[in-house]
């Protein structure tokens, strides 16, 4: 239709309309209907505007796929921040494609911790069940590596299985047991209610060390480890979250960690997890809610039921 409109000056060259309609196997009426609606505003114009706003709210929001964009729109609708009808997830995908908000696939993570086969192990208390009914019930922890400009940076984090909140975070240029111990101390300091929680890890030597076990005992945390054989799926939730961080902070932006010093990487990662991840990032595992919102609603419901 657009081609015919161009060739006939929007239907003003009458002698050519029949020829082009016949050649392209469309009816004259369909062509005139197209001319009538050609200059009408796009029906998804306001929706696209709201999508662009969500996309621009945070740097890492450009990694939102159709599912998280759909959830973000619903959350804003519930909060009264937008006053438009939210279409289906499939329509959201089509609109994203039309306005160029395309999400690239994530990179696959590689584990870096090495198992100490001689050390004493703990039982696997999660058995790949990473769901929790309340905050502070189950947590998972792991270490990942980033190669900076001047040195490697090792990031250790503890995630709460209830809402994937980062409850503990520590970084250093080495991956000794002290890094994991510092993560535990930071978590208990910020979230005292974690005492009594299960803390699951892989069988890396840091987690089987006597120092780490003593730190867990002092913090009153219950240790859990991957099952025998070191299958990656036993701590897959952590690996997935490392992959998301690296994709959203670096690779989707065509920038590499080795463009930054270890000190600069520390600042970027701290802001990503403690500001963006915990408070604003739409999380599909939370039903489309940021971690802080899901946690707040849990405690609001508790107070309402009391």
BELHUTA-V115012 format. One record per backbone hydrogen bond with DSSP energy under -1.0 kcal/mol. NH is the residue of the N-H (numbers start at 1). CO is the residue of the C=O. Records with the same first field share a line. If there is no record, write none. Layout:
NH=CO  CO
This chain:
5=1
6=2
7=3
8=4
10=5
12=9
13=8
14=12
16=13
20=16
21=17
22=18
23=19
24=20
26=21
31=27
32=28
33=29
34=30
35=31
36=32
37=33
38=34
40=37
45=42
48=44
49=45
50=46
51=47
52=48
53=49
54=50
55=51
56=52
61=58
62=59
63=60
64=61
69=65
70=66
71=67
72=68
73=69
74=70
75=71
76=72
77=73
78=74
79=75
80=77
81=76
92=88
93=89
94=90
95=91
96=92
97=93
98=94
99=95
101=96
102=100
116=203
129=126
130=128
139=198
140=159
141=200
142=157
144=155
146=153
148=151
149=260
153=146
154=172
155=144
156=170
157=142
158=168
159=140
160=165
161=138
164=160
167=158  165
168=158
170=156
172=154
179=176
181=177
182=178
183=179
184=180
185=181
186=182
187=183
188=184
189=185
190=186
191=187
194=191
195=192
196=220
197=194
198=137
199=222
200=139
201=224
205=114
208=204
213=209
214=210
215=211
216=212
217=213
218=214
219=215
221=216
222=197
224=199
225=123
226=201
230=227
234=231
235=232
236=233
239=235
240=236
241=237
242=238
243=239
244=240
245=241
246=242
247=243
248=244
249=245
250=246
251=246
252=247
253=250
254=251
255=250
259=256
260=257
265=261
266=262
267=263
268=264
269=265
270=266
271=267
272=268
273=269
274=270
275=271
276=271
277=272
278=273
280=276
281=276
286=283
287=284
288=283
292=278
294=290
295=291
296=292
297=293
298=294
299=295
300=296
301=297
302=298
303=299
304=300
305=301
306=302
